[in-house]
Amino acid sequence: MRKTSNFLFKILLFVFIASNYDSSLFAMARNDSTQCIENAEEIARILGKDIVKLGKEVAGYSTKDTILIDDEDVQWKGKVFYKNGDRSFMAEVNWLDTVHISRITIFSKNICTKNKIHIGLSFGAMKDHVSKLIPSVPDGYFCLRDKDDKRINYWFNIDKYKKLGEGLFIFSKIPKNIIVESIVIDDKK
């Protein structure tokens, strides 16, 4: 009887593991504490690819083409990727190279970096994984760069901390409770 129950336990364990396996191109091990099921660095592999031909390479996503327009009416192509009807990330070209993807913006809390940084994470929980050098960004915005991968920038919601958008340059003074609002991966290192 003991061998039979042990055998049944192994079968049930195998069925459980198999039913939770995600075979998409960007799959990553599940982590219940962070909701991570996709890997940002894997998604970054589409940087430099032709935006028109992109789509089928990204298994598990539906796409919608879009046009981005800046303040000076300069336009460039983008492609938004959806999973289960929710916006996950956007790939875009730039006005100099209108063919190849140069930037990816992540919107989904289910897409994490290798250090488990994701949308909704507080600065206090991630501060050891970002560079202490604060990049210069337009007024009203605040971002920090990943310590290991200089292509990755974490943009924060600073609605309650407007001074951060005016150029706070002291790392130790950054409020621990500001939240990652989006993650941007550029093709530059």
C-alpha angles and dihedrals in degrees: 000000000000092000091050094051091045090050091048090049090053091049092049091047091050091049091049093050093045093049091053095048115116113202099184119130093255099040119146131179112282117250114189094201094059103024089232113164101144131053119230093204090056091050088051087067088083091066109115094021123125107268094211093055094043119102112072090058090064104071119204097024134101117211140211124195117230140177120228121208126193130207091276094051093254109152135205138167127265136175123210118210120210130193118194089347094304123115107249107170144335128226119201142179121216135240093260097049108031094178110049126064111250103168139031123195116198119210103166123093087212092070113080138176120240088269091056094252110156143157110295096028116131123237089240091061094049106031093110090060100053132077116258088222107094112216122228111252134167117288114277095033135088130194140162129207126235112258095224104030112042091193091070120083125182114213116202136208103243099172090126094041107049092163089070087065090055096063114282105184102178110097095197091057096058109118110249093220100060110118133226106249099178140355119223123196116194128194090236120093 
